[in-house]
Amino acid sequence: MTRWVVLAPTMPDPGSIRGSAGPDLPGSVGGLGYSWDLDADAAPERPGTADAVALRPIRARFVPLDGPRVKRTLLLTVRAGTPADVLAEFESDLMAMPEHITTIRSWALSRVDHAAAETPWTHAWEQEYATVEGLTGEYLLNPYHWAHVDRWFDGEVPGAIVEPRLAHVFRWSESPVITPTEGD
């Protein structure tokens, strides 16, 4: 079974939804309008312009949260040729964020499985929040984010390794998307 994130221009047919789907909230960037998270053995059927991304989890953590939550997905591409030790440091900096940013509840960092589906992305960094403000405030404005993580993304900083094109999408979910079976 593979975990998938799908960016789509239309909402999936409700009869075909396994998992969780919904419209991207204002402030989302680089998506197609809707995002869908599901587990499936093969790539889900999708409209022509949709992007289905198969995930190979590196590490995840489940934190119980009652009620609806904001599910955020950041799809990114690490530059080809990035040395393995630099990639490991980048991934480590991402996975350390929840230690410094208290509004992050459940989270997962995954590499993309290109054998399962073609996509330009190399990584998915996902989190769940109790509120939109937990993402747009504490997460995006946190000093750890700016001092340790943003440097990997800023093309004007020597050593940046992330391509400029990103998909930063977030939406409401009625139940957990990052589940206890994925957590450590």
C-alpha positions in Angstrom: 0.0 0.0 0.0 1.4 3.4 -1.0 0.4 6.8 0.5 -0.4 9.4 -2.1 -0.9 13.1 -2.3 -2.8 14.3 -5.3 -3.1 17.9 -6.5 -6.2 18.3 -8.7 -8.1 21.1 -10.4 -11.4 19.6 -9.4 -12.7 17.7 -6.3 -12.4 14.0 -6.7 -15.7 12.1 -7.2 -17.1 11.7 -3.7 -17.8 8.0 -4.4 -14.2 7.4 -5.3 -12.6 9.2 -2.3 -10.6 7.0 0.0 -8.8 9.1 2.5 -9.3 12.9 2.8 -9.8 15.6 0.2 -10.8 19.2 0.1 -10.3 22.6 -1.5 -7.1 24.4 -0.9 -7.5 27.4 1.5 -6.6 31.0 0.6 -2.9 31.4 0.9 -2.1 28.1 -0.8 0.5 28.5 -3.5 1.4 26.2 -6.5 -1.5 23.8 -6.1 -4.3 23.2 -8.6 -7.2 24.0 -6.3 -7.9 20.7 -4.4 -5.7 18.3 -2.6 -6.4 14.7 -1.8 -4.5 12.3 0.6 -5.1 8.6 0.3 -3.6 5.1 0.5 -3.8 2.9 -2.6 -1.9 0.1 -4.3 -1.7 2.1 -7.6 -1.8 5.6 -8.8 -5.4 7.0 -8.4 -7.3 7.9 -11.5 -7.1 11.7 -11.9 -8.1 14.4 -14.4 -5.5 15.3 -17.0 -3.7 18.1 -15.2 -3.7 16.5 -11.8 -0.4 15.6 -10.1 -0.3 12.3 -8.2 2.7 12.0 -5.8 3.6 8.6 -4.3 5.3 9.0 -0.9 8.1 6.9 0.8 8.1 8.1 4.4 11.4 8.9 6.0 10.0 9.7 9.4 6.6 10.8 10.9 5.0 11.5 14.2 1.4 11.2 15.1 0.0 13.6 17.8 -3.6 13.2 18.8 -5.8 16.2 17.9 -9.6 16.2 18.4 -11.8 17.7 15.7 -11.1 19.3 12.4 -7.5 20.2 11.6 -5.6 22.0 8.9 -3.6 19.6 6.7 -0.6 21.3 5.0 1.5 19.8 2.3 4.7 21.3 0.9 6.0 19.6 -2.2 9.5 20.6 -3.2 12.3 19.6 -5.5 15.9 19.3 -4.3 18.4 20.1 -7.0 19.9 17.2 -8.8 23.5 16.5 -7.8 23.0 17.6 -4.1 25.6 15.6 -2.1 24.1 12.9 0.2 25.5 14.5 3.4 23.9 17.9 2.5 20.6 16.2 1.7 20.7 14.5 5.1 21.3 17.8 6.8 18.4 19.4 5.0 16.1 16.6 5.9 17.3 16.7 9.5 16.6 20.4 9.7 13.0 19.9 8.5 12.4 17.0 11.0 13.6 19.2 13.8 11.0 21.9 13.2 8.3 20.3 15.5 10.8 20.5 18.4 10.8 24.3 18.0 7.4 25.1 16.6 4.7 24.1 19.0 1.7 24.5 16.7 2.9 21.6 14.5 0.9 18.5 15.6 1.3 15.4 13.5 3.9 15.6 10.7 5.7 13.5 8.1 8.7 13.9 5.8 8.7 11.7 2.7 10.8 11.2 -0.4 8.9 10.8 -3.6 8.7 7.4 -5.2 9.3 8.2 -8.9 8.9 4.6 -9.9 5.2 4.7 -8.9 4.3 7.9 -10.7 6.1 10.6 -12.7 6.3 13.9 -10.9 8.9 16.7 -10.6 8.8 16.7 -6.8 11.5 14.9 -4.7 10.1 15.5 -1.2 6.8 16.1 0.7 6.8 17.9 4.1 3.4 17.5 5.7 1.9 18.7 8.9 -1.4 19.1 10.7 -2.4 22.1 12.8 -5.4 22.9 15.0 -5.9 26.3 13.3 -4.8 28.1 10.1 -3.0 30.6 12.3 -0.8 27.8 13.6 0.6 27.5 10.1 0.5 31.1 8.8 1.7 32.6 12.1 3.9 30.4 14.4 5.2 28.1 11.7 6.0 30.6 9.0 7.3 33.3 11.3 9.3 31.1 13.7 13.0 32.0 14.2 14.0 28.3 13.7 12.2 28.4 10.3 14.1 31.5 9.2 17.5 30.6 10.7 17.7 26.9 9.9 15.3 26.0 7.2 14.7 29.0 4.9 18.4 29.0 3.9 17.8 25.8 2.0 15.1 27.5 -0.1 16.5 31.0 -0.7 18.4 31.1 -4.0 20.3 34.1 -2.8 21.9 32.2 0.0 25.0 30.1 -0.8 24.2 26.4 -0.3 20.5 26.6 -1.2 19.4 23.3 -2.6 15.7 23.6 -3.2 14.4 24.6 -6.7 12.2 27.7 -6.7 9.0 26.0 -7.8 7.0 24.8 -4.8 3.5 23.6 -4.0 2.5 24.9 -0.5 -1.2 23.8 -0.1 -3.3 23.6 3.0 -7.0 22.6 3.6 -9.3 21.5 6.3 -9.7 17.8 7.2 -12.3 16.4 9.5 -10.0 13.7 10.8 -6.3 12.7 11.0 -4.5 12.4 7.6 -1.1 11.5 9.2 -2.1 8.5 11.1 -0.6 6.6 14.1 0.6 3.8 11.8 2.9 6.3 10.1 4.2 7.8 13.4 7.2 6.8 15.3 
